[in-house]
């Protein structure tokens, strides 16, 4: 059941929301099974408290399908295969589909040789990198997942966007309730959060972004036309550059400005590059003992002494897990996100009824 609450946040059951999102993509010509996978991954981001990677992306995804920059194929093709080193040509298929393809490839190869990597070129946006790192952890591997994006950040002191905010996720299998995980972009925040602020006509915190001239701004509209700022200055910028080289350089795919704007011309392929690494734990240490040690260290962090007025300390990966459990299968959409989803559905002849109108 889906209802609207007094605070104007739209509450929709995750199962229904995933069906509705999938139906939009099916109406646009995507295979039913593929549409379900993409919808599941998108909705998971909202359940995990990451709306910048959730259903707010559906209108943009749909426009790209309709204009042909997202392929209707179910996956990519292996272009290079040398055992533990694989290059996957995604051929502009949905990133959620080719990311799962890369996870399967790299985890199976790591079973044989202990460590494997898949570099992906001609790829599309895959949502949260952490989702795929966790999939690798579920398979008994330490998962490392990264992607480049179009240039969004200047070098420290610069006024020209040179590298993307390039996400990096690492998940380590644990014997506890959740894996150890970090999932972070190399910018102070994600562009999706700035777009959410712009849609709700809110300001953004200082230190998130600069305008087109390199001046710090709290105006999301100026930030969208300008640049994100790197997290921790030269550290974030340097890591973003390395991710660009690992993803685009090793795959033979796009780097730097060769990656196109995600919200640019929907007929122009996004053309990002990605990199997946799997380290099979059983090749390095006894699987059970390793996972127990990880779980013990996570518990050590979450039960550590708290500063005054702090109710809870979260170990790496715990907040995502706790947020998903707290959601209890219900997504909370901003009114503007719900409206944009309804409008996207109407483009392909689908009428989404209540509660998709605030």
N, C-alpha and C positions, 0 to 999 in steps of 0.2 A: 504494500500500500504506500502511496506517496501523498504527502501533505505539505502545506506551506505554513511555516510557524510565524508568530507575531513579529519577529525581528526581520521578516522579509527574506530570511535565508530559505532557499528552496530545498526541502528534504525529499530525496528520491532513493528508493531501495536500489542497492547496487545491481541486483539481478535484473531489475526492470531497466535501469539506466543502460546496462550493457546490451540488453536486447534492443533498446531503442537506437543506441549508437550503431550497433551492428546492422540494423535494418536500413539505416541511412547509407551505409557503405554498400550493402547488397543492392539497393536501388540504383547506386551509381555504377554497378557492374562488377563489384568485387565478389569473389566466390564466398558462399555462405560460411564455410569453415574458416576461411582467412579473415573475414569480417569479424567473426566471433573472437578470434585470437587478438586482433587489434583492439577491439572494444574492451575486452577483458583487461588488457594491459593499461589502456587509457583510464578506465574506471578505477583500477587499483591505485593509481596515483592520487586520485581524490580521496579514496579510503585511507590512504597513508598520510594525508595532510599535505599533499604537494599539488595544489590545484593548478599551479603554473604549468604542470605537465599532464593535466587531466583533460576533462571534456571541453575545456576552453579551446583546445587545439582542433576540435572536430571541424568547425567551419573552414579553417585554413587547409586542413587535410582534404576535405571534400572538394574545395576549389581546385586543389592540385590534381586530384583524381579526374575531375571533369575536364581539366585543361591538359591532361596527359603527362604532367611531370612526375606523377606517381604511377608506376606501372601496375597493371592488374595481375601481374604474375605472382605466384605463391612463394617465390624465393629467387636466389641468384644462382650463378654458376661458379664452380671451382675453376679458377684460372691458373693457379700454381699449386702443386701438391708434392711436397717433399717431406712426408712423414709428419714431423713435429712442427713444420712451418707450412702454412696454407695461406693462399690469397683467394679471397672470395670476391667475385664481381657481383655486387648486389643488383646492378642494372635498374636502379631506381624503384625497386619494389618497396613496399611498406617496411620501415625500419624495424618494426616489431616482429615481422616475419623473418627477415634476414638475420636479426640479432639472435633469434631462437635457433636458426640454422647454424650460425656461428657457434653458439653454445653447445649444440649437439656435436659438431665437428671437433671442437677443441677439447671437450671433455672426453670423447672417445679416444682421441689421439693421446691424451695425457694418461689414460689407463695403460697404454702400451709403453710409453717412453718416460712417463713421470712429469714431463713438462712440455707444453705445446702452446702454439700461438696461431691465431687466425687474424690476418689483416684484411680489412674490408674496404673496397673502393666503390665509387658510384653509389653511395648509400644515402638513405633518407633518415630523418629524425626518428629515433627509437624510443623516446620518452625518457624515463629515469634509468641511468646507467646501473644504479644499485639493484634494480630488479633482475638484471641478467647476471650480475656478480653473485646474487643470492642463489640463482638457479645453479650456478657452478658449485657453490658451497653445498647445495642440496645433493650434489653428485659426488661429494667427498673431495672436492678440489678447493684450493684457494683461488678465488676468481678475481681477476683484475680486468676492468672494462673501461675503455676511454673512447672519446670521440672528439674530432675537431668541429668547429663551427665557422661561420663567416667571421672576418675580423671585427671585433667589438671593443677591444681594449688597446689603449696606447701604451708604449713603453713608459716607465716612470718619468714624469717631466715632459712627456710628449703630447702632441695634439693631433696625432694621426692613428687611427685604428689599424693595428698590425696583426694581432692574433685574436682568436676567439676566446670565449670564456671556458671552453674546452673541459668538459666534465671528466672526472676520474672517480671510479668506485672500486673498492676492495672489500671482498667478503671472505671471512675465514670461518670454516665450519666449526660449530661448537656443540658440545653435549648438553647445553642448557636449553632454555626456552627459545632462544633466538641466536642467530649467527652474529659474530662480531662484524661490524660493517661501518665503513665510511663512504659517503657519496657526496661529492662536493664539486662545484664549478670553481674555476680559478679566478672568477670575478668576486667582488664583494657580495653580489647577489645575482640571481638569474634574471634575464631579460623578461621572462614570463611574469615575474612578480611586478616588474615595472609596468608591463602591459595591463595587469590586473589593477594596479593603482591608477593608471590612466583611464581605464574603463569606469572606475568608481569615482573618478575626479578627486583622488587623494594625492597628497604630497608624498615624497619618498624621503627616507633619512639621508642626512649628509654622509658622504663617503661612498655612496652607491654608484654614482654616475657623474659624467661631465657632459657639457653641451658640445656642439660641433667645433667650438674654438678651444676646447680643453679646459674650460672653466667648470668648477664643481657646481652642481645644480641639485635642487630638490624638486624640480618640475619634471614629472614623468614624460610629458610631451617633448620637452627639450632633450631628455635623456634618450628617448627612442630615436630622435634625429641625431643624437650625439654618440657618446661612448660609455661603456661600462668601465669602472675602475677595477684594477686587479686587486685581489685579496692580498694583504700583507705586502703591497708594493712590488718590489723587484722579485720577491719569492713567487708570488702568484703569476707574474708575467713570465718568469723563467720556466716555471712548470708548464704553463700553457704552450710556450714555444716547443718544449720537448714533446708534449702530447701531440702537437701538430706534426712534428717530424716522425714520431712513431706511427701515428695513424695514417697520414697521407703519404709520408715518405716510404715506408715499408710496403704499403699496398700498391704503390704506383698511382695513387689517386690524387685528389685535390689537396692542396695546402694553401694557407694564407687566403688571399682574395680570390683564388680559384673556387672556393666554397661560396655559393651564392646566398643571398639573404633568404632566410626561412619565410619571412613575410613579404618577400619581393614578388616579382612576376610569377603567378602560379603556373605559367607554362614553361618556366625556366627551371630545370632540375636543380634541386638543392645541392647535390653532389658532394656531400660530406664524406669523411673517411673515419673508420673506427678500428679499434684494436682490442682483441680478446686474448687473455692469457689464462691458462689453467695449470696449476701445480697440484698434481695428485698427491695428497697427504701421505697415503700408504707407501709411496716410494721413498719418503724421507723419514717417516717415524711411524710407530705403531698407531693406527688410526684412532682407536678408542682412548688411549692415553693422551694423545694430542688434543682431541676434542675436550677431554675432561680438564686439561690444563687451561684451555681457552675459556671454558665455562667458569673455572675457578677465578681467573683474572677478571672476567666480566663482573662476577659477583663481588669481587674485592672492590671494584670501582663503584658499583651501584650502592654498596653498603658502607662506603667510606664516610668519614666525618664531613658534615655539612657546614657551610658558612651560615652566619645568622640570617634568619628569614628565608632560608632555602628549604623547601619541603621535600625535594627529591633530587637525586643525582642520577642521570642516565648514563649507562655504559654505551660504548659505540654499538649502534644497531638497535638499542632498546627502545628509543623513542619512536622509530618507525613501527616497530612491532606493537608497542603500547597504543599508538594512535589507531592502527588498523583494528586492534581488538576493541578499543573504546567506541569506534564507529558502529560496531555491531551490525555491519552490513548495510549501513545507510550513508549515502553521500550528501554533503551539504554544499549546495551550489549557490554562488552569488547570483542575484537576480539577472544581471546582465549576461552571465554565462548561460543561464537557462533560456533567456530570450534568444540569444545567438544560436543555441542548439535548435530551438523551434524554427527559426528562420532558415537554418541550414537544411533541416528536414523538408521544409516547404519547397526548396529548390529542386528536390527529387520526387516531389509529389506525395510526401508523407505528412500527415497532420498529427503532430504531437499535442495531445490534450493536456488538461491540468496534470501536474502543477507547473508546467513549463512557462507560465506567465505569472510575474510577480503581482 
